[in-house]
Amino acid sequence: MIRVVIADDHPVVRAGVRALLEAEPDIEVVGDAATPDEAVALAADISPELVLMDLQFGERAAGAEATRRVRALPAPPYVLVLTNYDTDGDILGAVEAGASGYLLKDAPPHELLAGVRAAAAGQSALAPAIAGRLLARLREPRISLSAREIEVLRLVARGASNADVAARLHITDATVKSHLAHIFSKLGVSSRTAAVSAARALGVLR
């Protein structure tokens, strides 16, 4: 039996996914969470085989960090991301955080069920479009920002100052400046605004 926790801030999504999964004889939904903290707590308490994780909770893009925390547990369940977002930054952040798979919410039911079974077995479960994107990145090396650089740039895009970014990510101002210097160099720009614009044009930021 595959025991699953569903983490999504939309009750209708949780109910719909629960109904789909519970119709299967080999899958049991053992909990659902409306926040990243609830997801981590349930994963620790229940020890399911799999956590289905959204990336966006309200205004917070906190799913990748929650994935990292779940995978750091003593007996970590696998994590399958189920989200609406498919930018390179989202995908890279989730995979680097330890997600076994990445599916989009418009996936057909059979694809979601196959993904749940694959991820719970420790296999990779990627939506075809996502797999294609990752393969393209490997075959055609492009400008590649690290997950942390993308986090910094995402906050900058929201208008955060260096001090704000440092506080949010628990790093020093000097580290923020270093990340920005690397970002500017990789993107071939000289300002925060130009970096955000370039990252959006490349599909790195939403």
N, C-alpha and C positions, 0 to 999 in steps of 0.2 A: 504493500500500500504506500502510495506517495502522499505524504502529509505536507500540505501547502499553507503558507500564510500569504494573504493578499494585502499589499500596502499601496493604498491610493487614497487621495483626499476627496474623491467624489463617491458618495454613497451609491449612486446609480451604477457606476462602473464596478464597484466592489460586488454589488448584488448580481450584476449580469455575469461577471466572470465566475462568481461562486456558483451560480446556477449551471453554467456551462461545465465547470469542472466536476461538480457533484453528480452530474448525470453519468459520469464515467465510473465503472466498477473498481478501478485501480487507483482512484484519486480521492483524497479526503481533504476538505478545507478545514483546518483546525484553528484558524483565527484570522481576523482582519484588522488592519491598522489604518488610521486616518492621518497619522503623522510619522515622520522618520523615526522619532524617539520611540513611539509605540512599536514600530516594526522591529527595531533592534531589541527592545525589551521582550517582545513575543518570541523572537528568534532565540533569545537566551533562555527563556523560561520553558518553551515548548519543545525546542530542538526539532523543528520540522526538517524534512528533506530539502525543501525549496521555499524561497521567498520570492514572490512575484512583486517586483519593485517599480513604481512609477519614478520618474526623474524630477517632476515638478510638483511641489506641495504648496498650494497657494501661490504666494509671490516668491517662494524660496525654491531654488534649483538644488534641492538637498538630497536627491536620490542617490547620487554617486557617493557622497560622503557616508550616507546610511549603508550603502553597499559595502564600503570599506570597513565600517564598524562591524557589520554582520560577519564579514569574512575573517575578521580578527578575533571572533569568539573562540573559546576553547574547542568546541565541537561545531564548527561553522557549517550551516546549511549552504547549499548552492543558491545563487541569486540569478534570476531571469528578469531582465528589464523589460517592462511593457509600457510604452510611452507613445506620445504623439510626435516627439521631436527626433529629427534625424540629421542634425548638423554633424559635421566631422568632430566638432568639439564635444558634443554630447556623447557620441559613440566612443571616442577616445577616452573620455573621462570615465565612462561606465566600465569599459574593458580594463583600463588600468586600475580601477578600484577593485576588480576581481569578479565582475559579472561573467557568468558562463554563457550567457546568451543575450540577444537584443532583438526584441520584436516590436512592431508598431501596432497601435490599437486598432488599425483598420485591417489587421491580418484576418484571414478567414478562420473560422473555428478549428478546422482540422489542423491548420498550421500552428495555432496556439497550443492545442493538445499535444501535437508532436513535439513542440518546443519544450513544454513542461516535462514530458517523459525523457527527452534527451538531456535537458539540463539537470534533472534529478538524478540521472545516471552518470553525471560528470562529463557529459559530452557537450560540445559547442552547439548552440542553437541560435543561428542568425537568420533574420529575415533575408530573403534573396537579394533585395535591394541593398541591405546593409552589407551583406557578404561581398556584393559587387563593388561597393564603395571601398571596403577595406582592401580588397584585391587590387583595385585601381591605385590605391595609395602605395601598395608594395611594388607594383610594377612600374609606376611612374612617380618616383620620388618628387614630392613637391615641398613647398614651404611647410615645415612641420613644427608646430608649437607644442611644448609639453603640456600635460594636463594642468600643472600648476600655473604655467604662463597663461593658459586659457582662462583659468579661474581669475587671475589678476585682471586680464583684459575684460572679462565679463563684468567685473565690478567697476572698472574704469568706464565701461560703456553705460553704466547706470549713474555715472556722475560722481563716483566715489573719489575722494582725494587719496594721496599716498598714505596719509595717516589712517584714513578710514579702511583702506585695503589692508594695511598692516594689522589693525585691530581685528578685522573680520577673519583674517587667515592666521592670526597668532604668529606673525613674523615681524621682523624689524623694518623700519623705514628704509634702511640701507638695502635690505633684501628686496623690497618692493622696487626700489630704483634699479637694482641689478636685473630683476626680471624684466622691467620695462626696457632697459638698454638692450637686452637680448631680443625682446619682441621687436623693437624698432629696427634692429639690425637684420633680423630674419625677414621682416616685411618690407624692408627698404624704405622706411618712412622716418620722419623726424619729430612727429608730434603724437600726442595721445589721440586726438581726433582722427588723424590720418590712419593710425593703427587700427582703430575701431572700424573705420570705413573699409580698410583693406581686408580685415578679418571677415567682415560681413560679405564682402564681394567674393571671398574665397570659400564661403560656406562654413567658416570656423565658428562664427557666432550666429545666433538667430537674428 
